[in-house]
Amino acid sequence: GARAPPPSFPRSAMASAARAVSRALRAVALRPDGRGLSVDLGGTLGAVHLSAAWLADHAAASCNPYSKQRDVLASELPPGLWLRGAALAEDGTLVVDWAGEGGEKPPATAFALEDLSRAVARADPGRRPRHRAWGQGLFARKDAPRFPASDLADDARLPACLEALRDFGVLLLDGAPTNTAALRTLTERIGPPQRTYYGEMWSTRAAPGKEGSAGTQDTAYLAVGIKPHTDGTYFRDPPGLQVLCCVSQANEGGETLLVDGHAAAAALTRSAPATARFFATTPLPWFSYDDQIRLTQREPVLRLHPCGDLEQIRFNQYDRGDLPPGPWYDETFLPHWRALVAALHAPEHAERVRLEPGQCVVVDNHRVLHGRTGFRGGVREMIGCYISRDDLESRLRLHGLL
């Protein structure tokens, strides 16, 4: 169907960096057979070899100016396409002239150096933001990912919040609204709430002595402590972010536990590589059963990106499903599981914070485990929502942060 035109956004910091790299273009050399050219993009990109077909496929003229989708399809490019010439124009654009047989050749094409550098950089599968490891004392450090909630609503300050969330996997916001409508408006600055069978916005209101009064069969609604875990292990696509905002706090206890799962997994890889490999290659069952719900998935604890980096942690001791009996369970699974749990519970990778009313944490559910200590007295209520990974990454890209 018809697509709405893409929204217009301000030029980002990434675009500025891409322009700087693009201007570093110093040399253009045709291959002797005309099937491509070499360019020196300078900076971190260096010398890049681009085939004639790649250039035709990635030219701005090959895309629809309205939808940005490709009008010229790679499968339909002339098989004998080659370059007759290439030169830098006075305005700094790269101009290539085409030749070839077997179909219509594209007209001479001008490549904005900014677009060329961006396309080359964006296509690199190893180009990924580096996470900043943390542990005890996270919110006491000078560069702590802690902001007034008003910064999230401020166009000028929003990128700094998003960058901290990208790097640390967690945000602590002070002065957040304690009603669901206002909190929803605030969190939509990152992305819209992701609907699950918990709804879009939800409350975990737990009062000692009234366990289960909310009518939901989940330990989040009890007053007991909960060990660190990620949410939604039983979903095919677990939530990307979890938002938890304190409305009221118990009289005693109720601290929020946060664990840098990527740092813990890196330590596990160094100390017990066989265990890390086991959890990256062995699908385990995860489940959620309620009155009207029967969800199960079989997925590994550690999901790796094609470049080899850790992409996602899926871990919840409470939601792990049944495993087959026999030697594999006792001799293989259980020793590895104990080593994994020990790594994820190591205090050097954990931070504790007792949220007070109006304080809110935003947690990268693919990286950071969360839990809480048990509590007594009063009513501990958190309101919040999930945000999908797609929406988070889209917002990061719009601000030049991914």
Buried (B, 14 or more C-beta within 10 A) or exposed (E): EEEEEEEEEEEBEBBEBBBEBBBBBEEBEBBEEBBBBBBBBBBEBEEBEBBBBBBBBBBBBBBEEEEEEEEBEEEEBBEEBBBBBBEBEEEEBBBBBBBBEEEEBBEEBEBBBBBBBBBBBEEEEEEEEEBBBBBEEBBEEEEBBBBBBEBBBBEEBBBBBBBBBBBBBBBBBBEBBBEBEEBBEBBBBBBEBBEBEBEEBBBBBBBBEEEEEBEBEBBBBBBEBBBBBBBBBBBEEBBBBBBBBBBBBBEEBBBBBBBBBBBBBBBBBEEBEEBBEBBBEBEBBBBBEEEEEEBEBEBBBBBEEEEEEBBBBBBBBEBBBEEEEEEEEEEEBEBBBEBBBBBBBBEEBBBBBBBEEBBBBBBBBBBBBBBBBBBEEBBBBBBBBBBBBEBBBEBBBBBBBB
